[in-house]
């Protein structure tokens, strides 16, 4: 063994454990100073998660019936829904989907093989490769997006109500948050 290697490893191990201890302590301090959640808070979080999961389940079923995978639909939607001025490069699409670059490349490859997207060279920089929907991709995306939009319009109020309960507590609390200070004073004066 090399002289000093053991000492370097020991020093590195001490350094790592010190960083770990400091991070753990900071994490515990942060949690200790946080407000405690009530059973109502947990119920609100669970209900919100349930409503999200219901929508995601609908989405998975609709996408599967169209012969796509969930990620493929999401990539097509990300391409079509890119903000103005942002080009649909794989890096941007991966970022918007919160996936790894190589995963976005693989989704693009499968969509291209299925005839849903095509790769194009950028006009300004020919080295840059952009993804674009084909006519087939546009048709499939339009149908799926319409179904998703309709589902959100019908399930949206319940989802929004669940989110409000998470943000403001129970319905009584959320009513208090929505009233103006003048209305609050009036109700106090009337009691």
Secondary structure in CASP SS format (residue, H / E / C, confidence):
PFRMAT SS
TARGET T0000
AUTHOR 0000-0000-0000
METHOD secondary structure of the structure
MODEL  1
X C 1.00
X C 1.00
X C 1.00
X C 1.00
X H 1.00
X H 1.00
X H 1.00
X H 1.00
X H 1.00
X H 1.00
X H 1.00
X H 1.00
X H 1.00
X H 1.00
X H 1.00
X H 1.00
X H 1.00
X H 1.00
X H 1.00
X H 1.00
X H 1.00
X H 1.00
X H 1.00
X H 1.00
X H 1.00
X H 1.00
X H 1.00
X H 1.00
X H 1.00
X H 1.00
X H 1.00
X H 1.00
X H 1.00
X C 1.00
X C 1.00
X C 1.00
X C 1.00
X C 1.00
X H 1.00
X H 1.00
X H 1.00
X H 1.00
X H 1.00
X H 1.00
X H 1.00
X H 1.00
X H 1.00
X H 1.00
X H 1.00
X H 1.00
X H 1.00
X H 1.00
X H 1.00
X H 1.00
X H 1.00
X H 1.00
X H 1.00
X H 1.00
X H 1.00
X H 1.00
X H 1.00
X H 1.00
X H 1.00
X H 1.00
X H 1.00
X C 1.00
X C 1.00
X C 1.00
X C 1.00
X H 1.00
X H 1.00
X H 1.00
X H 1.00
X H 1.00
X H 1.00
X H 1.00
X H 1.00
X H 1.00
X H 1.00
X H 1.00
X C 1.00
X C 1.00
X C 1.00
X C 1.00
X C 1.00
X C 1.00
X C 1.00
X C 1.00
X C 1.00
X H 1.00
X H 1.00
X H 1.00
X H 1.00
X H 1.00
X H 1.00
X H 1.00
X H 1.00
X C 1.00
X C 1.00
X C 1.00
X H 1.00
X H 1.00
X H 1.00
X H 1.00
X H 1.00
X H 1.00
X H 1.00
X H 1.00
X H 1.00
X H 1.00
X H 1.00
X H 1.00
X H 1.00
X C 1.00
X C 1.00
X C 1.00
X E 1.00
X E 1.00
X E 1.00
X E 1.00
X E 1.00
X C 1.00
X C 1.00
X C 1.00
X C 1.00
X C 1.00
X C 1.00
X C 1.00
X E 1.00
X E 1.00
X E 1.00
X E 1.00
X E 1.00
X C 1.00
X H 1.00
X H 1.00
X H 1.00
X H 1.00
X H 1.00
X H 1.00
X H 1.00
X H 1.00
X H 1.00
X H 1.00
X H 1.00
X H 1.00
X H 1.00
X H 1.00
X H 1.00
X H 1.00
X H 1.00
X H 1.00
X H 1.00
X H 1.00
X H 1.00
X H 1.00
X H 1.00
X H 1.00
X H 1.00
X H 1.00
X H 1.00
X H 1.00
X H 1.00
X H 1.00
X H 1.00
X H 1.00
X H 1.00
X H 1.00
X C 1.00
X C 1.00
X H 1.00
X H 1.00
X H 1.00
X H 1.00
X H 1.00
X H 1.00
X H 1.00
X H 1.00
X C 1.00
X C 1.00
X H 1.00
X H 1.00
X H 1.00
X H 1.00
X H 1.00
X H 1.00
X H 1.00
X H 1.00
X H 1.00
X H 1.00
X C 1.00
END
